[in-house]
Amino acid sequence: MPDQKTEKRRFSRFSKDIPAISMFNSEVRESVVRNISEGGAFVEICNLHADVIAGFCKGHNRIDLVMNFSESEDRFKIRTEIAWMRWKDISRDVIELGLRFIEKEEDVESKIKKYLSEIMRSGIKKDIEDFLGLEISEAMLDGKPIEVLAKLDTSDIKEFIPERGRAFFMQRAVIFKSGERFRIFATSPITHEICDGHLPGFPMLPLGIAGWILSQGGEILVSYLENHEKDDSKILPLVCKTGPVETYYKEYILCGKILLLAGELKKKRMGISEVDTEVWIEGHKAIVVNKMLYRVLSDKRLWN
C-alpha cells in the first residue's frame, strides 16, 4: 500500500468535516471525511473489526464511501481504494484512511466540483473581508472563480499612485481575478480632512471628491497591472476621461463612514485602460462611475 508521504496529489484538498458512511463488504461504519478533493478524501473511522483492518493490511483495499454535502441533497456513493492507512487512537480503535476515488458517476463528480468551488470561494471571500475589515456582499461578486493577486496596505498602495497628502484616500486594497477579469476591492475611510471646507460645520463627502476616490481605485488597479512585474521604471496611468457620477445613496455620506470601492478592468487597448468603478456603503451600492479611461505614460517626474 503506498505510504502517505509518497502519495502524489493532483488536486488541492479542502478541510471541512462531512458525515459519511464507509462500507467494506458487510462492514458498515459511520465515519467523518476530514477533507476532500476531486481525486480523493481523508477519512476517519472508528470501531472497525480486527479482521477488517487485517484485510486492509493484506491488500483488500476497496471501500464504498456514502455521503452528502448538504441536508437538501440525496446521499451518493463513491467507490474508493485505500492509498494509505494509519492509527490515530489505538485505545479507541480510530484509524485514518487516505482514499483515492476510482469510480464516481458524472453527476457525483459535478457535485464534488461544485462543493470544492464553494468551499474555495468562501475561504477566499473571508480572507479578503478579514484583510479589508469589511463585509463583502454577494451582490459585489459575480459567482466566478476568484484568484487573489495582491493584498496592498497603505504603504504598498503609495507605490502605485502619484498622489500624496490629502489626495491620498485608499487605506487597503485587494487586486484579484474574477474569471478572466481583473478587479479591485479597496477601502477608503471618510475623514474630516476629506470633507473639510465643503459645508462648514456639516462634514459631508463632496460628490466631486467621491468621484476622485473612485478614479483613484481604478488608478491603483491599472498601475498595479502595469508595474507589479517591473523592477526598473514605473508606468503611471493618468485619468483621461471619466463618465458621469451616478448616485444611489439616499443619505448624506458623513465622516466616519468607510467606503468599499469595487473596480473592474473592462478593456485595454493601445495604452488606454477602461475601468468601471462603484462604491458600496454598508452593503448597499452608493455611487457609480463607469468607463473611466486611463492613459498609461512613462514619465518618472510625475512620481516625484
C-alpha positions in Angstrom: 0.0 0.0 0.0 1.5 3.4 -0.9 2.9 5.4 2.0 1.2 8.7 2.8 4.4 10.7 2.2 4.8 9.3 -1.3 1.3 9.8 -2.4 1.3 12.4 -5.3 -1.8 14.7 -5.2 -3.0 16.1 -8.4 -5.8 18.1 -6.8 -6.0 20.6 -4.0 -7.8 19.4 -0.8 -10.1 21.5 1.3 -10.7 20.8 5.0 -14.3 20.5 6.2 -15.9 17.7 8.3 -18.5 15.8 6.3 -20.5 13.0 8.0 -20.3 9.8 5.9 -20.8 6.0 5.9 -17.9 3.7 5.0 -18.8 0.2 3.7 -16.3 -2.6 3.4 -18.2 -5.8 2.3 -20.7 -6.3 5.1 -19.0 -4.0 7.5 -20.7 -0.6 7.7 -19.4 2.2 10.0 -20.2 5.9 10.5 -17.2 8.0 9.5 -16.0 11.5 9.0 -14.5 12.9 5.9 -11.9 15.4 7.1 -11.1 16.8 3.7 -11.9 16.1 0.1 -10.6 16.8 -3.4 -11.8 15.8 -6.9 -9.4 12.9 -6.6 -9.9 11.5 -3.1 -10.6 12.1 0.5 -9.2 11.8 4.0 -11.5 9.7 6.3 -11.6 8.9 10.0 -13.4 5.6 11.0 -14.0 4.2 14.5 -14.6 0.6 15.8 -13.7 -1.4 12.8 -13.5 -5.2 13.4 -9.9 -6.6 13.6 -10.5 -8.8 10.6 -11.5 -5.8 8.5 -8.3 -4.0 9.5 -6.3 -7.1 8.8 -7.9 -7.3 5.4 -6.8 -3.7 4.7 -3.2 -4.7 5.6 -3.4 -7.7 3.2 -4.5 -5.5 0.3 -8.3 -5.8 0.5 -8.5 -2.0 0.0 -11.8 -1.2 -1.6 -14.3 0.9 0.3 -17.7 2.4 -0.7 -18.0 5.9 0.7 -21.5 7.2 1.1 -22.0 10.9 1.9 -23.9 14.1 1.0 -22.7 17.7 1.1 -25.9 19.3 2.5 -29.2 18.2 4.0 -31.1 19.1 0.8 -29.2 16.6 -1.3 -29.6 12.9 -1.6 -26.7 10.7 -0.5 -24.4 9.4 -3.1 -21.9 6.6 -3.2 -18.3 6.7 -4.4 -16.1 3.6 -4.8 -12.6 4.2 -3.5 -9.4 2.4 -2.8 -7.1 2.9 0.2 -3.9 4.9 -0.6 -2.6 4.8 3.0 -3.7 3.9 6.5 -2.6 4.9 10.0 -3.8 4.5 13.6 -5.0 7.7 15.2 -6.0 6.3 18.6 -5.4 2.6 19.2 -7.3 2.6 22.5 -10.5 3.7 20.8 -9.9 1.8 17.5 -9.8 5.0 15.5 -8.0 4.8 12.1 -7.3 7.3 9.4 -7.5 6.4 5.8 -6.4 8.2 2.7 -8.9 7.2 0.0 -8.5 7.6 -3.8 -11.7 7.7 -5.9 -11.8 5.1 -8.5 -15.4 5.2 -9.6 -17.9 8.0 -9.5 -20.9 8.9 -11.6 -20.9 12.1 -13.7 -23.4 13.8 -11.5 -21.4 12.9 -8.4 -18.3 14.5 -10.0 -20.2 17.7 -10.7 -21.4 17.8 -7.1 -17.8 17.4 -5.8 -16.6 20.1 -8.1 -19.4 22.5 -7.1 -18.7 21.8 -3.4 -15.0 22.4 -3.7 -15.6 25.6 -5.7 -18.0 26.9 -3.0 -15.5 26.0 -0.2 -12.6 27.7 -2.0 -14.7 30.7 -2.9 -16.0 31.1 0.7 -12.4 30.9 2.1 -11.1 33.5 -0.4 -14.0 35.8 0.3 -13.4 35.6 4.1 -9.7 36.2 3.6 -10.5 39.4 1.6 -13.0 40.5 4.2 -10.6 39.9 7.0 -7.9 41.9 5.3 -10.1 44.9 4.3 -12.0 44.8 7.6 -15.4 45.0 5.8 -18.1 42.5 4.8 -18.4 41.9 1.0 -21.9 41.2 -0.1 -22.6 38.5 -2.7 -24.0 41.3 -4.9 -20.4 42.6 -5.3 -19.3 39.2 -6.6 -20.2 37.6 -9.9 -20.1 33.9 -9.0 -16.9 33.2 -10.9 -13.7 31.7 -9.5 -11.6 34.1 -7.5 -7.8 34.3 -7.6 -6.2 36.9 -5.3 -3.2 38.6 -7.0 -2.2 41.1 -4.3 -3.2 42.5 -0.9 -1.9 46.0 -0.5 -1.8 48.1 2.6 -1.3 51.9 2.7 2.5 51.8 2.2 2.0 49.4 -0.8 -0.7 51.5 -2.4 1.6 54.5 -2.3 3.9 52.7 -4.7 1.2 52.5 -7.3 -0.3 56.1 -7.3 1.3 59.5 -7.7 -1.0 61.4 -5.2 0.3 62.4 -1.8 -1.1 64.0 1.3 -4.7 65.0 1.2 -5.2 63.5 -2.2 -4.4 60.0 -0.9 -7.6 58.2 0.0 -7.2 54.5 0.0 -6.4 52.5 3.1 -6.2 48.9 1.9 -6.8 47.2 -1.5 -7.1 43.7 -2.8 -6.4 43.0 -6.5 -7.8 39.8 -7.9 -9.0 37.9 -10.9 -12.7 37.1 -11.2 -12.9 34.6 -14.0 -10.9 36.3 -16.7 -11.5 39.9 -15.4 -9.1 41.9 -13.3 -10.8 43.6 -10.3 -10.0 45.6 -7.2 -11.7 46.0 -3.8 -10.4 48.9 -1.7 -11.4 50.7 1.4 -11.4 54.5 1.9 -12.4 56.0 5.3 -14.2 59.3 5.2 -12.3 61.7 7.4 -12.8 65.4 8.4 -9.9 66.2 6.3 -11.6 64.9 3.2 -14.8 66.8 4.0 -13.2 70.0 5.3 -14.2 73.2 3.5 -17.2 71.8 1.7 -20.0 72.7 4.1 -18.6 74.3 7.3 -20.0 72.6 10.3 -21.5 69.8 8.3 -18.8 67.3 7.4 -20.3 65.7 4.3 -18.4 64.0 1.5 -18.5 66.2 -1.6 -19.6 64.3 -4.7 -16.6 65.6 -6.7 -14.2 64.0 -4.1 -16.3 60.8 -4.2 -15.6 60.7 -8.0 -11.9 61.3 -7.2 -11.9 58.4 -4.8 -13.4 56.2 -7.5 -10.9 57.3 -10.1 -8.0 56.5 -7.7 -9.3 53.0 -7.3 -9.1 52.4 -11.0 -5.7 54.1 -11.0 -4.3 51.6 -8.4 -5.7 48.7 -10.4 -4.2 49.8 -13.8 -0.9 50.9 -12.2 -0.5 47.6 -10.4 -1.2 45.5 -13.5 1.3 47.6 -15.5 4.1 47.8 -12.8 4.0 44.8 -10.4 6.4 42.7 -12.5 8.7 45.6 -13.4 12.0 46.2 -11.5 13.1 49.4 -13.0 10.8 52.2 -14.2 7.2 52.7 -13.2 4.4 53.4 -15.7 1.9 55.9 -14.5 -1.8 55.8 -15.5 -3.4 59.2 -15.8 -7.2 59.6 -15.9 -8.0 61.0 -19.3 -11.8 60.9 -19.1 -14.5 59.9 -16.7 -18.1 59.1 -17.1 -21.0 60.7 -15.1 -21.0 60.2 -11.4 -24.3 58.4 -10.6 -25.6 58.3 -7.0 -27.9 55.7 -5.5 -27.4 56.6 -1.8 -30.3 58.4 -0.3 -28.4 59.7 2.8 -25.5 62.1 3.3 -22.1 60.4 3.3 -20.7 61.7 6.6 -17.4 61.4 8.4 -16.9 58.0 10.0 -18.3 56.1 7.1 -16.0 53.6 5.3 -16.4 53.3 1.5 -15.8 50.0 -0.1 -14.8 50.5 -3.7 -15.1 47.9 -6.4 -13.4 48.4 -9.7 -13.2 46.2 -12.8 -10.9 46.5 -15.9 -13.3 46.2 -18.8 -10.9 46.5 -21.7 -7.4 47.7 -22.6 -6.2 48.8 -25.9 -3.2 50.9 -27.2 -2.1 52.0 -23.8 -5.6 53.0 -22.7 -7.5 51.1 -20.0 -11.2 51.4 -19.3 -12.4 50.7 -15.7 -15.9 50.6 -14.3 -16.0 51.6 -10.6 -18.6 51.7 -7.8 -18.7 52.5 -4.1 -20.6 50.4 -1.6 -21.6 51.7 1.9 -22.8 49.2 4.5 -23.7 46.6 1.9 -25.5 49.0 -0.5 -24.4 50.3 -3.8 -24.0 54.1 -3.4 -22.0 55.7 -6.2 -21.1 54.5 -9.7 -18.7 55.9 -12.3 -18.4 53.8 -15.4 -16.0 54.0 -18.3 -13.1 55.7 -16.6 -10.2 55.9 -19.2 -6.6 55.7 -18.1 -3.8 56.7 -20.4 -0.5 55.0 -19.5 2.5 57.3 -19.6 6.2 56.6 -18.8 7.4 59.8 -17.0 9.4 59.4 -13.8 9.0 63.1 -13.0 5.3 62.5 -12.3 6.2 60.2 -9.4 8.3 62.8 -7.6 
